[in-house]
Amino acid sequence: MKPRRERSKRMRALRLWSWSEVTKAVAYLHSVIGSLREHWLEVLRAQRQIDLASKQNSPANRQQIIDEASRADERQRAQTKFDDALEELNGIDVFLLDPVKGSALIPFRKEDDLAWYVFDHFAKPGVIGWRYHQDPIEECRPLETPVEATIDDSVPK
């Protein structure tokens, strides 16, 4: 008999957003996703410095060892900031798609299917479209005029 594996995380229901909740959260999402992007770029910059320093073939002296430790600490701090911001985003059931492009997915219900609003940090409105869960990841269907949102609280058609 195989031993049981303990699950480190419990299953939980995915919070589905309404269109009105998304529109109210756009400024907050801009802030958090902007922070995520900056922290990710800091991680990449610190890692690049570590990689460049490791390519030097000169024997390590005291200052190089101190610099190496400093770069590793800097990378760890940036990674911790990124992880904290990502946890904050995931805590509200918004999922980062690409930290450099500033894109994220926000779950909602479309008829009886799971769908996702596509959030773009660099687009003025924030939400640029939507996609069904089974669509290819690059799919982004256009949003309809939000007039219908006042009636049934869902924009995509």
Number of C-alpha atoms within 10 A of each C-alpha: 3 4 5 6 6 6 7 6 6 5 7 6 6 11 14 17 19 17 19 14 11 19 13 10 13 17 13 11 20 21 13 18 25 20 18 24 22 18 24 20 17 19 21 15 16 22 17 14 15 18 11 10 14 11 8 9 7 8 6 11 8 8 9 13 11 12 13 17 13 14 19 16 13 17 23 15 16 21 19 14 19 22 15 14 19 19 14 13 18 12 11 13 17 23 19 18 15 14 20 15 13 21 23 22 20 21 23 23 16 16 9 6 11 14 21 25 26 25 27 22 25 14 12 10 13 21 22 18 18 24 24 19 15 10 13 9 10 8 14 16 16 15 17 13 10 14 11 13 15 11 9 10 15 21 22 21 12
